[in-house]
Amino acid sequence: MSDDIEKSPEAEAAGRLNPRAPQPGEVATGAIADAPLTGRRLRARRVQIDTLREAVAYLRRDSLICRSEGFAAQTRLQLEYREAIVVATLQTVTGDWVELDEIGLSEAALAALDVTEGEWVRVRHMPPVESFRHVRGRMFGEAFTPAALDEVVGDIAAGRYSSIHISAFLTACTGNRLSDDEIIALTHAMVETGGTLHWQADCIVDKHSIGGLPGNRTTPIVVAIVTSQGLIMPKTSSRAITSPAGTADTMETLAPVDLDADEMRRVVDAVGGCIVFGGAAGLSPADDILIQVERPLDLDSEAQMMASILSKKLAVGATHVLIDVPVGPTAKIRSRAASALFSERLRRIGRALGLDVSTYVCQGEQPVGRGIGPSLEARDVLSVLQNRTSAPVDLANKSLEIAGRLLEMGGQVTPGEGLACARSVLSSGLAWRQFQRICEAQGGMREPLAGRHSQVVTARHSGVVTAIDNRHLARVAKLAGAPAAPRAGVVYEAPIGTQVVARQPLFTIYAESQGELEYAYEYACRFPAIVTVGES
């Protein structure tokens, strides 16, 4: 079904699809490596500090190199070991836990350099990042040109931007500052940082949810239904950005998702589709770096969201894309009018990029499904696919509607017949069998489990559930440990319209440690309006 991956010149230069591809914090060979800079050699020291994906180096403040080179905290350093070149952020230390002739390396820096303790590492000043002038210009109202965004995104993908620089870039893109042309250019620039998949089929379908709604884990169900009917759906998904679980987090509790591009292609060739983590496939890798900074900022701007979605769809080789747009008072899109503007803009930009984009606008007042958190959402997915009587009806119905739309977009059924076809596939057990095939092709199926510690949050009085604060409910799940603790989260038990009595369960918190459970429960008690119960 597939042809070889086409590597862009930027991807070739950075080695992004090589098994030893540079990670965020790493810099590709090229202009920086060739710069005529002096450098000193220091012995590598593993300091056993986890800095996530950012390379960090540690030097004694009183060391000769700090005094002679003017190195200070937050200085950007270029580290070289054999053929590897890594850009790292410096932190200076006092005391003797790093020797004067040593450079301490975080776990990310150590892995990127592929160096062992005691080996000599050359240390230099990193040359100025010239592309950042474009970011400063955008802050003062100067529009990005395509060439400027190519420079900025290329430097981000190569690890030349620190988290502070990336934060500034993300901020410059927020608040609807970017025009359609800028979003199109940003999307192209992000695609060019990685590979692009090509398939022999003329129609490749895909879907994406803009998020903002707890649960809502339709993708595994949709992929199983659609691919069982002969459509190709190579689904790459992200991990959580601001939510308690991304699709990749949920799917990982059911099967391996860290497949590279060749493994992904093998799975799709075998079973017609996959559900994998896009960050492992080397597709639009700049997007994954940006997401790592968006997460702690709790930032998800419209322009960046559109470029993120569409760059991944272009990179995976999709031709027809359906975007799920929940609308509600605590969702990302708050009104039908706003959703209409968002949908039209997304379709317009999609057309300019050569994609057939449609939107599925739906209610977003409350979670879809019961589970909120990786394993808890996976349990909902299995209950729907297995046609259990306890399966959440809202998750099943939404999945069927999206699958039906994709079947129609892909030409497998005539317009208006998609929903009936999808329902037949699910009820017959064909979707469940197809999902099992996908999991086995990805490396084997797993059983999702709930956290061993739990606490019920109950109604304070009798009445009818009238509203759900999705953001605060998701916050409870995150405080319980999700998504880092995959079995943590919330099971939501009182949808809007439910008649409850005093002390009846509204939702249950699950955690993998007692401390996290207590932390989440305390937060839930401080915000009783997470679930609003009107007086009877």
N, C-alpha and C positions, 0 to 999 in steps of 0.2 A: 504493500500500500504506500510505502514511503520511499523517497529518494534521499540522497545524502543531505547533510546539513550544510547550508551555505554560510560560510564565515565572512563577516564583514572585515575590511582592512583593520578596523579598530580592534575587533575581536582577535584577529591573527596577531596583532602587535602585542596585545595584553595576554595572549595565551589563555583566553577565557574558557575555551572548550578542551584544553589540555588537562589530563588527570591532575597535574600540579598547577592548576589555574590559580592566578593571584587572588587572594581574598581581599575584602575591604581592608584598607590599611596598607595594601601592597601596591607597588608601582611597577608598571611595565617598563621594559627596557626602551630606550629611545632618547629623547632630548635630554631628560634629566640624567640618565646614565652616562651620556657623553659629555656632560658639562665639565669644564676644566676646574673642578673644585678640589681643594686639598682635603685630606681626611686623616684621622688617627685610628689606630687599631686598638680595640679593647677586647678583653675576654668575655664571652657570653656567660651570663649567669641566669639560671631559671629562678624566678622569684615566686612562682606559684600563685600568681594573681590573675583572676579571671576578669578580663575587661570586655567581655562579649566579643564582638568582631573587630574592635578597634585595637590596633597595634600601639602599645605604650612601652616606652623605655624609661629606665631609672638610672640616674647618675648621681654620684656624691657631689654635693654642692661645692665642696672644697677640692674637688679633683682638678688636675692640671687642665684637662680638656674643657671643663666648664669655665675656668678662669681665662684660658688662652683664646677660646673660640667665642666667649660671650654667651654660652648656653645658659638658659634660665628655664624655669617652669613654663610649660606650654610651647616651648620652641619646637618647631617641626624639624625632625632629623631624617636624613637619608641613611639607611643602614644597608650595607652590602656584604654579602657572604657568597663566595663563588659566583654563580650566575644570578642569584636572587637579589633583588633590590626592593626594599620595603621602606615606606614612609611611616614614621612613628611619632607620636606626641611625647615629649619629654616631661617627666616629673623629677624634680630634684629631691634628694633625701639627705638627712643628717644621720649621724651615727655610722657604725661600721658594718651594717648588715650587707652593704655592697662595698667591695674593696675599691681602692682608688683606681686600679687598672681594670675594673670590670664595668660592664653595662648590664644592668638587670633588664630582663625581657619578660613581658606579660605572656600568657599562654598563646594569645593570638599572634604576637610578634614572633615568638619562638617557632610556631607552626608555619608562619608565612616564610620565614627565612630558611626553615628546614635545617637548623643548626643545633648542634649538641653543646652541652656545657663545656666551657674551657676552650672552645674554638675561637679564633680571632675574627672579630667583626669590624669592618671599616665604618667609621662614623663621620658624617659630613653634615653641614648645613643643607637643608633642602632649598633649592632655588625658589624665588617668589612664584606664586601661582598667578600667572598673568590673567587667566580667564576670570578671576574674581572681580576684575574691574567691571565686567558686564553685570554682575550681581549688584554691585554698588550703584551702577547706572540705573538698573531697574527699580531700585528703592527710591530713586529720585525721578521716576516717571519716564525713563528712556526705555523704549520697547526692546525686547530681545530680538535679534535677527537670527535666522537659522544657523548662520556660521557661529554666532555667539553661543547659542545653545549647544551646538556640537562641541565647542571648546569646553564649556562648563560641565556638561554631562560626561564627556570623555575624561576630564580630570577627576570627576567624582568616581567614575567606574574604576579608574586607575589608582584610587586611594590617595590622591593628592589633596583632597579636601578633608579637613578635620571635621569632627561633629559640629563644632561651632560654625564653620563655614557652611556646612550643609544646612544647619538650622537657619542661617541667614538666607540661603537660597530658597528654602521652603517658605519662609516668611514672605519673601519677595513675590512668591507665587500665590499667596492667599488673598482672600477678600475679592475674588473675581477680577483681579488685576490683569490677568492674561487674556489677550484676544484669541479668537479662533485660530488665526494664523500662528500665534505663539504656541498654542496647544498642539497644533499639527506639527510644528517644528520640534517641539519638545518630545512628542511621541516618536517621530523619526529618529531623533538623537538617541533616545533610550533603546530603541530597537537595534541601532547600529553598534551598541556596546556588546552585543552578544551574537549568537547564531540565530538562524531562521530555519524552521522546519518546512519541508516541502512534501506534499503528498500527491499520489497519482490520481486520487478522486477529485472531481471537479467541485464538489460541495463538501466543506468541512464545517460542522456546526460547533458552536460553543455557547456558554452562558456565563453570566457573572452577576453577583448581587452587590450592590453598592454598600451593603451593610447597614449598621445602625439599629438592627432588630435582633434581639437575643434569640438563640435557637436558629430557626430558619434554615436548617441543614438539608436543603432539597437536592444538592448536587449529586451525591451518590445514587439517589433514587432515579434522578433524571438521566444520568449517564447510563445506568443499567437498562432503563426502558428504551432509550433512543438507540443505543448501540445494538440492542437485541433485534432491532428492525432494519439493520443494515447500514445505518448512517455511521460516519466516522466522527468521533468526538475525543480528541486528545486533550483532556482537561488538565490544565495546570492551575493550581490553587495556591493561595498565599497562607501564611500563618497569620495569627491574630495581629492586628495593628493596634486598635483601641478596644477590641472586644474580648470576651472571655475565651473565644475559640475562633480560629479560622478553619476553613474547610480542610486544609492540609493537617491541622492539629487533630481534627475529628477523625479524618480518614486514617491517620497514623495509629489510632487505637484499634483499627480493623485490619490494616495491612501496611507494609512498608511503603513510604512515599518519597524517600530520598533517592530517586532514580535519576541517573544522568540522561542526556539526550539519546544516546544509543540504546539504553535500557528502556527508555520510554517508547522509542520507535519499535522495539521488539515486542513490547506489550500490545501496542496498538495494532501492529501487523497480525498478532495472534488472535486478539479478541475484539478489535474494532474501537477500543477506547481505553482510557486510563483516568485515574484521579491521583495526581502526583504533586509534589511540592515544586513550584516553578523555580525556586531558588537553587535547586540541585541540578536543574537541567541546563543551566547556562543561558537561559533565554531572558533578554532584557535585564541583565544583572544590575544595572544602575538602579532599577526600580527597587530591588531588594535592599540596596544600601540606603536609599532614601527612606524606605519603610522602617529600617532599624532606628532612624532618628525620629521619624514621625511618632513612633510608639510612645516613648517617654514624654513627648510634647503633647500627646493626645490631640494631634493635629491631622486633619484630613480635608484639605481644601478641594474645591470643585475642580479646578484646573488640573491639579496634580492627580486627583482621582481619575479624571478622564484619560490623561496621558498614561497613567499606570495601567488602567484596564485595557485600553486600546493597544498599547505597546505589547502587552502579553498576548493579545489575540493575534496581532500581526506576526509576532515571533513564532507562535505555534502553528501558523499557517491557516488560521480560520478564514472562512469566507462569509459565513452567516452567523451573527451573534445576537443573542437575546439577553437584555440587561434587566434584572429584577430591581425595581425601584419602589421600596416601601415608603408610604406616606403616613405620617402621624405626628402628634404634638411633641414626642420625644425621639422621633426618628431623625435621620440626617436631612431628609426633605420634609418640610413641615406642612405643606398645603398642596392641593391639587393644582393650583395655578403655578406654583414653583416647580412641580413635577412636570407640567406641560412644557415649561421653558427649558428645563434640564433635558427632557427627552428630545425635544426638537434640536437643541444644540448638539447633543450626543449623536443624533442621526446625521446631522449636517457635517460634523467633523468626521464621522465614520465614512460617509460618502467620499469626502475629500481624500481619505486614506485608502479607498478601494474596498471598504467593508460594507456589507449589508447589515445595518444595525437596527434592531427593533427593541422596544421597551415593554416590560410587563409591569404596569403600575398597579400596586395593590395596597390594601390597608396595612398600616404599620402601628396600630395603637397598642399591640401587645405581642408577646413572644409567639413564634410559630413552633409548635411542638411543646414538649414539657421540659426537656433537658436543656440546660445552659452550661456549657463546659464540654471539653472534648469527648470524654467517655459517655457522659450522660446524653449528649446529642447523638452519639453513635448508637446508643441503645434504642433511641427513637427511630433512627434510620432502619435498624434491623427489624423492629416491630412492624414498620410499614411494609418493608420488602417481604416479610414472612406472613403478611396478611393476618396478624394477630388481632383479636377483637379489642385488645387494650391499646392498639396503635392510635396515636394522636390523629384525629380526623382532619384537623386543619393542615398538618404537614403533608398528609397523603393527598388531600385535594389540591393544594398549591403545587406539589410536585407533578401531579397529573396534568394540571393546566399548563405548566411550563414545558413539560415533555410533549404535550400535544401541540403546542405552538412550534416547537422545534421540528417535530415530524412534518408539520405543514411547511415550514420554511425550507426544510431539506427536500421537499417534493416526494416524500414517502407516502403521503395521503393527500387527498384533495382538501381544500380549505373547508373548515367546519367539521372535519372528521377526525382531527387529531386527538381530541380529548377521549372520544370513545375508543380509539385504537390504544391509547396509553392505558386506559382503565382495563381493557381486556388483557393487555400484556402483564399488568400488575396482578390482577386477580387470578390469572392462570398459573402463576408461579414462574413464568418465563423470566421476569425481571430479577427475581431472587436467584435463579440459576445463573443468569448472566453476571450478576454482581459477584457471585462466588467465583466464577471464571476469572473475572477481573482481579479479584484479590489474590487468587492463586498465581496468576501471571505476574503480579507485582511482588511476589515473594512469600505468599502464604497468609491465610486468614487468622485473625486474632480475636479474642473475646474481650469486649470492653467491660470494665468493672467500675463500680461506684466507690467513692472514698469510704474508708472504714469508720470515720467519725461523722456524725450527723446531728443536726438540731432543727427542729420544726419551728417555724414562725407562724403564729396563729392569729386569728381575728380577735380584735379587742372587744368587739360587740357584734351583734347580729345585724344582718342587712344584705344588700346586694352589691357585688363588686362592680364599680362604675368606671374605674380607670387604673392603668398600670403605668408607673414611671419606668420605662425601659432602661434609661441610663443608670438610675440608681440600682435597679435589679441586677443589671450587668455588673455594676460595681461590687455588689455583694459577692457575686460569683468570682470576680477577680481577687477580692480580698481573701476568699477562701482558698486561693492558690491557683485558679485556672488562668491561663492555659499551661503554665509551667508544670503544675501538678495536674496531669491529665484526668485523674479521677475526681477532681474537685469541681465544685460548681453548685448549681441550684436546680431543683426540680420544681417547676411551677405548677400549682395544683388548683388554682381558682381563676379561670378565665373570666373576662368581662361578662356580666350577666348572671354569674353564679350566685345563688342564694346561700349564704353562710350563716352559721350560728356562732356565738361567742366561743372562742378557743378552738374553732375548727381550723385545720391546717390551711395556710395560704401558699406557702412554699417551704421546701426543706433544703437546708444547706448541707453540702457534703464537703469534707476536707480530708486531706491525708495526714494532718497533724492536729492535735487538740488546740494548739496555740492559734493556728490559722482559723480554725472553726470559731473560737471565741472572739477573735478579732472581727470576723465577718458578721457574727451574730450581734455583737455590740453595735456595729454600724447599722445593721438592719433595724435594731430597736430604736436607734436615734432618728430614723426616717420612717415613721409609721405610714406615711403616704405613698410608700413604694407600691402598695396595693390599697387603693381607696375603696372603703366599704361604706356605702351610703346607709343612713339610718332606715330601718324598716318602717 
